[in-house]
Amino acid sequence: MSETTNKKRVMALSSLRRRAAAGDIDAQASLGRALALGELGKPDHVAAWVALSRAASAGHAAARSDLAHLEANISPEDQIAAEAALKDAEDPAVS
């Protein structure tokens, strides 16, 4: 991969993460899908599950579908870690 292409991917990922963290539901769904499929490097099923869960909880239909697919394919250990990460992120006492 060229250095220019890699820089563009890093910038795109950074922008997507910022938008998702700010509550952009479409960005959360896109980030979750990209992380699950490894489109941004190595697949990260835990982070994907968290992002897709947030988008699905907000009513994003594609995120619900992607989450269902991920849940069918994620290891039990990763699902436990993802549920804990999601709970920690939503618990203001943890922050």
C-alpha atoms as one frame of an Amber mdcrd trajectory, in Angstrom:
protein
   0.000   0.000   0.000   1.405   3.398  -0.895   2.208   5.958   1.766  -0.426
   8.325   0.315  -3.099   5.629   0.435  -2.174   4.753   4.006  -2.361   8.421
   5.089  -5.795   8.725   3.489  -6.999   5.618   5.344  -5.680   6.941   8.653
  -7.358  10.322   8.089 -10.635   8.680   7.059 -10.590   6.414  10.110  -9.835
   9.346  12.387 -12.723  11.343  10.939 -15.091   8.381  11.191 -14.105   7.751
  14.822 -14.632  11.443  15.722 -18.065  11.505  14.114 -19.038   8.221  15.768
 -17.866   9.467  19.184 -19.924  12.627  18.673 -23.048  10.487  18.267 -23.362
  10.319  14.472 -25.356   7.114  14.096 -24.418   6.589  10.454 -20.739   6.973
  11.381 -21.155   4.470  14.215 -22.689   1.966  11.820 -20.019   2.563   9.176
 -17.222   2.322  11.720 -18.626  -0.879  13.175 -18.947  -2.498   9.763 -15.460
  -1.421   8.707 -13.946  -2.710  11.947 -15.808  -6.015  11.700 -14.716  -6.622
   8.120 -11.151  -5.483   8.627 -11.492  -2.735   6.047  -9.305  -0.495   8.205
  -6.668  -3.099   8.996  -7.002  -6.126  11.235 -10.638  -6.864  12.201 -11.553
  -5.649  15.685 -14.704  -7.504  16.647 -14.925  -5.979  20.115 -14.836  -2.373
  18.882 -17.115  -3.315  15.977 -19.673  -4.826  18.351 -19.665  -1.675  20.495
 -20.102   0.681  17.525 -22.789  -1.458  15.895 -24.634  -1.854  19.218 -24.788
   1.900  19.679 -26.078   2.462  16.150 -28.557  -0.424  16.381 -29.870   0.872
  19.721 -30.511   4.210  18.029 -32.600   2.491  15.350 -30.106   2.089  12.501
 -31.504  -0.860  10.506 -28.280  -1.785   8.690 -26.394  -1.729  11.998 -28.952
  -4.149  13.472 -28.378  -6.498  10.551 -24.584  -6.190  10.756 -24.704  -6.709
  14.534 -26.789  -9.865  14.142 -24.239 -11.209  11.662 -21.348 -10.278  13.953
 -23.043 -11.859  16.974 -23.339 -15.114  15.037 -19.614 -15.065  14.272 -17.933
 -13.428  17.266 -16.169 -15.577  19.852 -17.851 -15.831  23.257 -14.803 -14.168
  24.825 -14.963 -11.226  22.406 -18.695 -10.829  23.017 -18.159 -10.701  26.779
 -15.383  -8.134  26.296 -17.590  -6.093  23.949 -20.532  -6.095  26.367 -18.221
  -4.963  29.171 -16.715  -2.220  26.972 -20.174  -0.988  26.013 -21.325  -0.962
  29.641 -18.163   0.879  30.753 -18.609   3.473  28.002 -22.205   4.120  29.087
 -21.467   4.248  32.838 -20.512   7.815  33.826 -18.963   6.561  37.061 -16.321
   4.684  35.044 -15.148   7.690  33.051
